[in-house]
Amino acid sequence: MRYLPLVLANLGRHKRRTFLTAVSVALALFLFASLRTVVTTIAAGAQFGSARRLVVTNATGIVFPLPIAYAGRLRTLPGVQAVSWANWFGGRYGDGKRFFATFAVDPASYLAMYPEIQLPPDQREAFLRERTSAIVGKRLLDVFGWRLGQDVTIQGTIFGGDWTFTIRGVYTPSDRVINDDMLIFRHDYFDERIQRAGIVGWYILQIDTPDNAAGIAKLVDDQFRNSSAATKTGTEQAFNASFATMWGNVSLLMNTIGMAVVFAILLVTANAMMMSARERTGEVAVLKTIGFSDRRLFGLVMLEAGVITLAGAVLGLGGAKLLYRATNFNGAGFLPGFDVSGPTLALGGVIALLLMLASGVVPAVRAARLPVVQALRHVE
Amino acid sequence: MALVQIRDVYKSFQRDTQRIDVFTGLSLDVAQGSFTALMGPSGSGKSTLLNLIAGLDRPTSGTVQVAGAAVHAMTAGQLAAWRARHIGFVFQQLNLLPVLTAYQNVELPLLLTRLSKPQREERVRVALGVVGLDDRIHHYPRQLSGGQEQRVAIARAIVADPTLILLDEPTGQLDAKSSQEVLALLRRLNGEFGKTIVIVTHDAHAAEQAKTVLHLEKGVLIERAAAVGS
């Protein structure tokens, strides 16, 4: 601690350079944290899903529907405790620039099967009672400035025309991974309006125990193997993971960009540190003459690099954490639960440490090894 | 026994393909409590001799002993610790770190000791008081005159109470008045506080303040003369 004033004084010698170097480090770590969080958020979304829920889709692909008549047969299968269904709607509101997910669901069975979607009892009752009602996430309500009881008109993109819903509920997810940016309306209203009634996008089955998941999935698919719409059944987690794979190898892309940015900043920081050390050759000579050992001078230069990277790390990693938390960022609904995690902060800290070592070690070794007599020539 | 004992020292430098012999068998004693001036033309080896005594440079052969310690045989780490304890060094210019105040510059040698912050503060104030700059403790070097800068450098050289104070052309960049102040201060440190001082100078007037004047000519100690003022 007794050397801190000396280190801070040295860093204050070129305030603008020190500031810009710290900001460079902060920016690199902010980007790293952001890109890494994209990866972890997608991964968390892929991991989400109850082990007691199976998802049944059309074997040809999720864009192909299944008959609603399957519901009754699914209920009779051993191990299946409850059946619900949903359909992707694909609506847009206003100028359509703000994307959000819209689903038609069977309200009673869906809400029973997803306790994670939390709704006040009176709003739940209103949703179950009114055919043209809808529930929305709190974020979506705020984004468009909607209010409870308001009629909103959504333009259908897959199922055309104007669809007017009355907002009867505002849900709050109990898990951050669940999107609070959705509009959910009733499947019976959907079924009534579209030209091709009696279809669902996918079924969700509540099963008795996760141990039976594979057996029940096989039973379902065997049941409909020779039907007009064969099924593909899997765990909810696998279903969510299949969406994550639609992003492609995002992880590799994000990590590559993140590392490239960090490496570029490493060069900037190292250059700034070396310039700073070079300018002080004479002062290093004075310090050595006073009795500062090579090891101590090495430590002082490393401490300078440490202060810069620490400031950058606090600014960049802390800034990312606070900014995304404060703005409740969710990537326009594509990245629900976007939050810089503890492990990401820890990894960022490790990168900051490596950055400090890599940028500080060359000037530190140079200062430590500088022969006093040679350095004194800068003084004389 | 002399405080500084230099025996049969050879020192040579290699400049490109040319070998330059600075000392060829130099021997010298500096007594405890003495005030010695080293004079001589440029390139005669004055600064090299000072560097050898301070352990900043090593002889090619021969021995350098200061207060019984074999300076020539110490490792770099040992030398640093030894310098911190026994040597106060003042250069001709650029002595002070420009980003530190006078107080912080003087405090530097004490950072290497186990002294507490209050103890360090007391010592720094005393040292700055001795050189007459206790009213400039929070001034940066750029806010001080050349003479004041050198006095701060001298305060830094004496703050850890070293065995030996070495000065390399301390008045070389100063005007006459400032030179007088610095030389008067050195005389006081030697006379009043009993400090052993070795000063390298081109300035005959500065050398007159010393009790002993040594002349170096091409690395050879050719004359020993009592100073006029001694």
Interface residues (C-beta under 8 A of the other chain):
Chain A: R2 Y3 P5 L6 A9 N10 G12 R13 G282 E283 V286 L287 K288 T289 I290 G291 F292 S293 D294 R295 R296 V372 V373 L376 V379 E380
Chain B: S47 N51 A54 L56 D57 A76 G77 A80 A81 W82 R83 A84 R85 I87 F89 F91 Q92 Q93 L94 N95 L96 L97 P98 V99 L100 Q104 L108 P109 L111 L112 K117 R156 D168
